[in-house]
């Protein structure tokens, strides 16, 4: 493809393979890891679309035995990981392949934690809790969204509390990531929209977090530049492979930025919307992002980072220009813009704010924020008549 790929960091992994039909290389790539028995983790829709069978054929032609777990669900819980683990144990797998969206990646990583280190998912909530090495993991995203293929975290929910546990360990990072834009063309428009807005939010948030550094800034800014130029295009022209490829790269760049920078208040505010009102993640982060940018821009250092983000994408170097771009992309994606549109009642704001303040990513927001601050963000996002934050 014409898009030149930025070099990805060697630590953590993965080795990234990019281009149309690169999924056909998965068999030879798996064999290069000296593996023989693959567990392929995916969801029913990806299997039915023919993407998983393409990977299976390549693996089998390379001489690997393949066992399939195709029951991944959106926002996986510990129950999904346990079901995948049962299949992995019977398969005696020595390599795990995740093909699909972030949920497939998270389920595969979660299974890898317990398969190799024992215990239960809650034991790995946090960072670097695994003591044993893990199986090689090959990540094959079919959406330009989560960037999970370039992250060492698995997000697994508790089925009772709906709390998302972020379980991170460098050993969980993919050994190889295959970015094949042909796998993204079968997505329904709403999936392209939701995953694209997720990647957009990753790029904007990682550019300003308290943990940002030179490396994360390079990847966040390039991700935003690619998303600004290509998200509306893939929504209007879903078979544009070049644009699809650039969105895949953007998502991977943003995922790399997360790995080195973490996220902020938009994700902290979005997670309770998903847990309590089942708002789709892409919609939830898209709802909250403009208000969070306005809130953070009151901090001079964050404002300067937003201005630099806008400038890198060829926009006027102002927060106002950045917000105009973000809001135009949200409109192109047909995202709901106020909480009323997703049936969140105003009397839920207090509970949502308390939950948001307890989210792990809130601590990395560049401008300090507590429950009262989140009340203000939700109020600013509640209706079209809401005041700006």
N, C-alpha and C positions, 0 to 999 in steps of 0.2 A: 504494500500500500504506500501511497505517497507520503503519509504522515510519518515524520521522523520521531522515533520514540526517545524520550529522555532516558538516560541510564537509571535503572532502579538501584537502590542501595543494596549492598551485599549482606548487610546485617540489619534487621533480620532478612531472611529469604523473602520472596521466592526468585527463582530464575523465571523470567517472563518470556513467553513465546507469543508473538503478536502477528495476526494477519488472517485473511479469509481462508477457511478450510484447514486451519492449523489443528483443529480437533482430530484430524486424521493422523496426526503425529503422536497421539497419546500413547499408543502401544509401544512404539520405540522409545518414547520418553520414560515410560514406566519401567521398561527393561533396563534402561540406563541406570536406574536406581537399584538394580539387582533384585527385582521383586518378581513374584510368581503367582500370587493369589490376590486378586483385587476385590475389594468391597466398593461397589459403586452406589453412592447415596444421591437420590434425586427425588423429584415429586411426580405424581401421576401425569400432570400436564406436560412436563418436559419429556417424559417417556413417550406419551402419545404424539407429541410434535415430531418425534423421530430423532431428537438430538442425543438422548441417552443411547439408543441403538447404534448410532454412528460411533460413539465412543466404545461401546461394547465390542463391535466388530473389529475395531482397530486393536483393542486389547487382546482379543482372542486370536487375531491373526499374528500377533507378536508372541503368542504362546502362553498367555496368562489365562488362568481360570478366573471367571468373573461371577460374583454373587451380587445380586441387586437388592437394595432396599429402596423401594420407590414410594414410601408412605410419608414422606416429609410433609409437614403442615406449616402454614404461615405462623410466624412467631413461635418457634418450637419451645416446648416445655421439657422438663426432666422426663416426662413420660415418653416423649418422642425419642429422646436420647436413649432411654432404656430399651425401647423397641428396636432401635438400630443396633444397640449393643448385642442383643440376643442374636441377631442375624450375623453380626461380625464374629462372634464367638464360634458359631457353627461353621462359618466359612474359613476359620483359621487364617484370616486375611493378613498379608504382610505389606499391603499398601491400601490407602483409602483414597477414593476419587470422589470429589463432590462436584456435581454438575447441576446448575440451576441458579437460583437467586441466593440472597443472603441466608435464607432459612436452610437451604441445603448445605451451605458452607458451615453454618453454625451447628447443625445437627451432626455433620461429619466430624467437626472439631471436637464437639462435646463427647461423641462416641470415642474418639481417639484418646481423650483425657482418661476416661474410665477404663477403657480396654487395656491401656498400658500402665496406668498408675493405680487402678482400683478405686474403691470408695464410692462417693456419690458426687454429683455436680457441685453441690454447695461447698465441698471441700476445696474447690479450686476458685471460689469466688474471690476475686482480687488479682494479684499479680505474682507470677513465678511461684505458684504453690506446688507444681508438679516436681517430683524428685527423680523420676525415671525418664529416659528418652521415649519418644513417641514414634509411631509408624510414619513413614513418608506419606505426605498428603499432596495430592494433585488437585488444584482448584480450577474449575472450568465455569466461569460465570456466563449466564445466558441473559443477563440484564446489565445495562450500564448504570449501576446504582450504588450498591452498598460498598463496593471496594473491599469486601471481606477477603478476597483472594490475596490482598496485600497487607492483611492484619493478622496479628497473633491472638486475637480475642474471639471467644465464642460468647454470644449473647443467648442465654438460656433462661426461660422464665420458670418461676415456681408456679405449678398449676393451681395452687390454693390461693396464694396472695397476689399472683400476677406480677410480682416483683421480678424485673429482669436482672439476672446475675451476670455481670461482666467477668468472664474467666479468661485471664490473659497469661500467656507464657510463650516465650520465644520458641520453645520446642514445638508449639502448636502451629506455627506458621507454615504455610504451604512450601513444599520443596520446589514445586513448579506451578506456575499459573499460565493457563492457555487462554489468550484473549482472541477469540474467533468471532468477528462481527456477524458472520452468517447465522450464528446461533441466536441472535437477538431479533431477527426479522419476523419471527412468528408471534412475538409478544402482542397482545391486545394493546390498543392505544393507551388505555388507562394504566396499564403496567409500565409502559414506556414513560408515561407522564410521572407516575408516582416514584419510580426508581430514579428518573432524571432529576426530580426535585430533591430527592434524598442526596444525590451526589452534589447538587448545587449547594445544599445546606452544609454538607461536609466541607466543601471548599471554602465557603464564607466563614464558617465557625473556626476551622483550623488555622485560618489566617490571623486570628486575633487572640487565641487562648493564652493563658498565662504560661503554658508549657511550650509555646511556639519557639522555633529556632530557625537558623538559616536554612537547614534542610527542609523542614516542614513548610516554610514560607515559599520556597521554590516550587514545591509540588502543589501547594494550595493555590498559588497564583496561576500556574499553568493549567490546573484543573478548571478554575473559574473561567479563564480565557477560552478554553475549548468548549465548555458548557454554554457560555454566552453566545458562541458562534454556531453551535450545533444542536442545542436542545429543540428549539422551535423547528429546525429543519427536519429532524428525525420524526417529529410529530406530524409534519405536513407531508413528508416523503419517506414513509417507513422502509422502503426498499433501497434507500441510498446507503450503500455499503460503506462508502468513505465516511459519511457522517456518523454512521453507526460505530465505525471503528474509532472515530475520535471521541465519541461518548464513552466507549469502553475504556479507552486510555484515560479519559478524564476521571472516570470512577476509580480506576486503579491508582492514578496520581493522588486523588483525594483520600483514598484508603491508606496510601503511603504516608500522607500528611497526618492522618489520624494516628497512625502508629507512632509518630514522633511528636505529636502535639496535643492529642485528645480533642474533645468537643466542649460545648458550652451550654448556655442557658436555653437555646432553642431545643436541643435534644432533651434537656432536663424537663422542660415544659411540655414537650410532645409525648414523652413516655406515659405520663398519667392519663392523657387523652386516649391513648391506645388501650391502656389497661382498664380504665373505668368506663369508657364510652365506645370502645372498639373502632376508633377513628384510625383509618389506614395510616401507617407510619409516614409515608410520603406526604399525605395530606396534613398530618399533624405537624410535621416540621415546617412545611410550607406555610401553614397558618401562622406559626409563631415567629418565623424568621424576620419579617419586616419590623415587628415591634421590638425584637431583641436587638436588631441593628440600631434602631433609633435609641434604645436604652443605652447600649454600649457606647454609642457615639458621643455621649455626654462626657466620656473619659477621653482626655486629649490624646493619649497614646493609642487607644483603640481607634479613635477617629483617624489618626495618621495611617494606621494599618489598613483601614477601609479605603482611604484615599489611594494608597499604593496599590491595593487590589484592583480598584477601578482603572487606574492608569495602566496597569499591566495588560488589561483587556482592551485597551485602546479607547476607554471612556474618558470623559472629563474627570480629573482627579478630585472628585468631591463625593461626600457621602450621599448627597442628593442624587447624583448621577448613578451611583451604585444601586440605590434603592429603586430608581426608575427602571434600571435593567432587571433587577430581581423581580419587581412586580410585573414587568412585561412578560418575563418567562413564566411566572405563576399563572398569568392570564392565558398565555399560549397553551399551558398545560391544563387549562380549565380547572384549576385548583379552587376549592372553597376558600374564601378569603376572611370569613368571620365565623366565630364559634356557633352563632345561631344557625349557620348553614349545615352544621353537622350535629344539630340537636343536643347541644350542651347547654343545660339551663344555667342561668346566672347564679342560682343559689348553690351550685356545685363548685364555684370558684375557690372558696376557702379550702375545701378538701383537696382540690387539685393543686393549689399553691403549696399546701403543707407537704404533699407528696413530691412535688417538683423540687422543693428545697432540700429534700433528702436524697435526691438523685446524685449519683457519683459525679456526673459531668458538670454539675452546678459549681463545683469548687474550682473548676478551671476557667470559668467565665472571666473575661478581663476586668469587668466592673463588678465588685462584690454584689451579691444578690441573696436575699433571704426570703422567707415566706411572704412578707409584705411586698417585697419587690415583685414576686411572681404574681401576687394579686393584681398589681398594677399592669403587668404584661397581659394577663388574661382579660382584664377589664378593657385594655386598649384594643384587644382583638375580638371583643365580644360581638359587636355589631358595627354596621357601617356608620352609625352615629357616634361610635366610641371616640373619645379623645385620643390623640397619639401619645405614646409613652414618652 
